[in-house]
Amino acid sequence: MNQDFQRFGYGRGGVTTVAVRNRVLRNTYWLLALSMLPTIAGAWLGVTYGFSLFAGSPMVSVIAFLAIAFGFMFAIERFKNSGAGVALLLGFTFFMGLMLTRLLSFVLGFSNGASLIMMAFGGTAVIFGAMATVATVSKRDFSGLSKWLFMGVMVIVLASIANIWLQLPALMLTVSVLAIAIFSAYILFDVQRVVNGGETNYVTATLAIYLDLYNIFANLLALLGVLGGNRN
């Protein structure tokens, strides 16, 4: 029972526990903000120099992307308690910025492309602010969402891979809408884990929330491009 009280910040050592949680959350937000810089740099360089990862073979491109991304994530987890973990995280966000090249180039092909990018960025910021606030102040436990959200991600991944060959616009739009909903809910889960003390490493916490935001932004931008792009 004493452990349960300390878990929620009561009893001896409770103040320290709350202080640790606040520090992890603060460091997470700072590192999350910092991670936007290499993402922007990677995206800018990718668009400027036409970066492409095996453009001639979509399946090879997907496999290469997954191999590199999971390699980064494994290394980040391995070195999460050292400065190398932060460096690897920033390197990963640069790579993810490069991977936005194709989507950004597509959207920038519209006369209102820059406006659509700003709208997607602003929409992502609003979603993050709302979900992070709910996760911080709500008394509801969102940990039960984990298995359902993971199943949702698997459905999205399989549908996205299938659509490489099917090329169905309706499926692409459906996947994007589902992805925005699922990763918005993941923000609730990931932020609350930090707030409740379930995640005590700010590098790992930043990685999780960064991936949520990245997927929301990319899918929101894809929706805006398809539905609101102006070729005139």
Secondary structure, DSSP 8 states (H G I E B T S, - for coil): -HHHHHHTT-STTHHHHHHHHHHHHHHHHHHHHHHHHHHHHHHHHHHHHT--SSTT-HHHHHHHHHHHHHHHHHHHHHTTTSHHHHHHHHHHHHHHHHTTHHHHHHHHTSTTHHHHHHHHHHHHHHHHHHHHHHHHH--S--GGGHHHHHHHHHHHHHHHHHHHHH--HHHHHHHHHHHHHHHHHHHHHHHHHHHTTS---HHHHHHHHHHHHHHHHHHHHHHHHHHH----
